[in-house]
């Protein structure tokens, strides 16, 4: 058996974690905290990708204004508002799968659905980027601008819908 000095001076760095493992309920608490931290990082990454595209839309609108082409500025604003609304929801929602893990129990199946939604949100970030690319390209070519903007607005709305459904998974009001 080790004596106290040998134990205290041993090179192990995880003694605190080992101590916490000895306390009932701590493991689940640590897992919840890790989920909260992970959820926060995921949503910050998602929000950052969408903010980049939101900023691009603003640049496109400024370019249109400078060129005196006011016709599509308002239509682009509709997409920008939806994307900003999405970003704000992502940033302000409680972290950790509702932040109510002690009250709302999220089972493994629901967690898998949340991960699926998170992956889908990253896919939607790429869809938004592509839609903004098409708007920008079509404005430069002066063709099918309205169609490109309508598509951008549609994809932006899908982002809001997907995030709402993700929230419903947490509360148990949706199955897919």
Protein Blocks (a to p, Z undefined) as FASTA:
>chain_A
ZZfklmmmpcbfklmmmmmmmpghklmmmmmmmmmmmmmmmmmmmmmmmmmmmmmmmmmm
mmmmmnopaklmmmmmmmmmmmmmmmmmmmmpcehihopmmmmccdfklmmmmmmmmmmm
mmmmmmmmmmmmmmmmmmmnopaklmmmmmmmmmmmmmmmmmmmmmmmmnopafZZ
